[in-house]
Amino acid sequence: MSQRAENIVEDLRLFLRQQEEAGVERWHLDEGIVAAARQTLAGAQPSSRTQSQVESTEEETSKAGVLARLDREEVSICTRCKLHSDRNRTVFGVGNPNANIVFVGEAPGRDEDLQGEPFVGMAGQLLTKILAAIGFAREDVYICNVLKCRPPQNRDPQPDEVAQCEPYLLRQLEILQPKVICALGRVAAQTLLQTRDSLTRMRGRVHDYHGVPMMVTYHPAALLRNPNWKRPTWEDVQKLRALHDELAGEA
């Protein structure tokens, strides 16, 4: 019951008590007064509470709400593979749940494991600059990894780890429904495409990942190790932006 309705009931109790003390045993209420009282009680604010409930339901069924529930109820407490035993935090994903483009890396690193957010270290800072160069802010896109836990010493993901964790990525993509995916680095691309092709061979082509067009480029961490790869990365992301614009324009 709302506060307003509670106040009305309390006032009525007080009135009845006063009438009883005055010796009044029976009284007649005009039908108009009764109707007005009923209308007041009926509209005495479950409206704000109902609106709050509606907003809560809408949030839970929005893309952001469904992603948050997947993270909270499954990913953050996952113990499917051995990586859970040494993690500090799971790294689910970050960005715009309504984005047309999703960037997928291989796995969290040290900084990501500590903060629970993908691409926050030096490689993440470089990714932010790459996105800006093609007209995206981090808030415009969605960023995640194949694995949600950091492998020891940042080693490559192992097949059993991918087998347990990739279903989470697939569910993320089902919720996000992006127009295009960009795989960042050889390991992420090989894992998603289930191939042993070299990065050079995978670059410059549009692949298919469960029905979503996917392109491949260098991982930002690789660019920090070898700046010579920045030019081909620039060529890749320009093509990626063109593909994004073409597909988004068809929506």
N, C-alpha and C positions, 0 to 999 in steps of 0.2 A: 504494500500500500504506500502511496506517495505521502509526503509530508503534509500536503494540502488536505488530502482525504483524512489523514489521521487527526488533523486539527478540527475538521468538520465533525467527526465522530466524537471527539472529546467535548466540543461545544454542545453537542446534542445530549451527551450524558449529563453535563452540568445543568442544562435546561430542565431535563427530566427530574433530576434530583431536587432542583428548586421548586418545581411544580408539586412534587410529592410532599415536600416539607410544608408547602402552603395549603395542603389538603385537597388539591385538585386530583381527582381520581380518573376523570375522563375528559377528553377535549376533542374538538373536531378540527381537522386540518383541511384547508381549501385544496382542491385537486390541483390547482395551478401551482401552489407551493410545493406539493408532493412531486409534481412533474419536474419543476425547476430543480428540486433537491436531487432527484434521480439523475437528471442531466448533468448537474454539477459533479456528482460522484462519478458518473460514467466517464466524464472527460477530465477528471481531476488527476491529470498527469499520468496515466501510464504513457502519455505521448512521448515525453522526453526519454523515458526508459525504453519504450519500444523502438524509438529512433536509434538509441544506443545499441540495442540488440541487433537491429537491421544493419547498422554500420559494422558491427562486429562480425556478423555473418558474411557480409560482402567482402570484408577484409580476408576472412578465412578462405573464401572461394576464389579470390583474385589470384593471379599468378604469383604475386609476392607472398600471399598467405599460404598457398600450396607449397611453394618452395621452402618457406620457413618451417612448415610442418614436417616436410621431408627431412630437413636438416635436424630439427629438434628431436623428432621421434625415432629417426633411424640412423642417419649418418653420424651425428655427434656421439652416439652411444654404440657405434658399430664395433664388433669384435670378430668379424668374419675371417680376418687374416692376421698374421703375426705382427703386422706393423702397428696394431693398436697398443701393444705393450710398451712401446718406447715413445709414443707421441706425447706432445704437450697439449695440442689442440687439433681437432680435425679442421680441414680447410675446404669449405663447401663451395663457395663461389660468391661473386660480388658483381654489382652493376645493375643495369636497367632490365627488369624482368620482361619488359615489352620491347626489348631491343631486336632489331632485325639481324644482328650479327653476333656470333659467340666466338670468343678466342679460347682455345683449349691447349693447355700445356701438359707436360707429362706428370708432374708431381710437385708437391710443396717442397721448398727449401727450408733452411734454418729460420730465416726471418718469418716466413709464412707459418711455420710450425709454432712459433712463439706468439704470433699475432692473430692467427686464425683467418687470415685473408690472403688470397693469391696475389702473387706478383707485387710485393711491397718492398723488396730489397732493391739493389742497384739495377738488376734486370727489369724489375717492375717500373722503376723510374724511366728507364730507356723505353719500355713499352708505352708508357704514357706519352713520351715525346714522339714516338712513331705514330701513335693514334692521332696526336695533334697535327702531325704533318699531312694527314689525309682527311683532316676536318672532323675528327671525333674527339670528344672528351671521354674520360673513363666512364662517366655517368651515362654516356650514350650507348655503351656496349655492355655485354655480359662476359665475365672472365672466370674461367674455372680450370680444373685439371682432371686428367683421367683418374689419378689416385687422389684420395682425400686425406691421406696420411703421408708423412715424410719417410722415404726409405733411408736406412742408415747411410751416413756419409754421402747422401745424394746419389746413390747408385741408381742404375736403370731399374725400372719396375720389373718384377718377375712375373712370369705367366700366371701363377696362381693368384697373385695380388690383383692383376688386371681382371682375371675372371671373377673375382669377388667384388671389385669396385666399379667396373665399367657399367654394370646395370644401374648404378646410381646416376652416372652420366647420362645414360639413355633416358632415364626418367626426368632428369633436368631438362633435356632437350625436348622431350614430349610436352613438358609444361611450357617451356619458353617458345617453342615453335619458331625458331629463327629461319630467316631466308637463306643464310649462308654461314658456314663455319670456317674458321681459320685455325689450322693446326700449327702450333708453334714448336718447331724443332723436329729432328729426325725421329726421336723416340715416340713422341706423341703421334706423329703421322703414321709411322710403322704400326703402332699399336692399334690405331683406329681403323686403318686400312687393311690390317692383317697381311702385311707384306714385308719383305726384306729389301725392297728397292732402296737405293740411295736417295738422299735428300735431293740431290741434283736431278735425279730422274723424276721425282715426285713433284718438284716445283714447276710452275708455269702451266699446270693443267688443272682442270676442274674435275674433282673426284666426286664420288657419291658415298655418303655415310648415312645409311638407313634412310635414304630418300632425300637427304639434305645436301645440296652442293657444298663441296669443301675444297679449299685451297690450302697450300702448304708453303710455309716460309721458315726462315731461320729463327731459332729461339733467341730472345734478346741476350741471354747469358753468353751464347756463342759469339754474338757481335762484340761483346766486351772483351772476349779473348782474341778475336780476329776482326779488327775494324774493316778489313778488305771485303768482308761480306755485307757491309752496310749498303753498298750500291745495288747488288742483286736483291737485297731485302726491299729497298726502295722501289725497285721495279715490280716486285711481287705485290706490295701493298697498294700500289697504284692500280694494278689489275684487280685486286681484291675490292677496292673502292668502286671501280667501274662495274664489277659484277654485282656488288651490293646495290648500287643505284639502279641498275637494270632490273634486278629482281624485286626490289622494293617498289619500283615504279609500276610493276605489274599488279601489285596488291590492290 
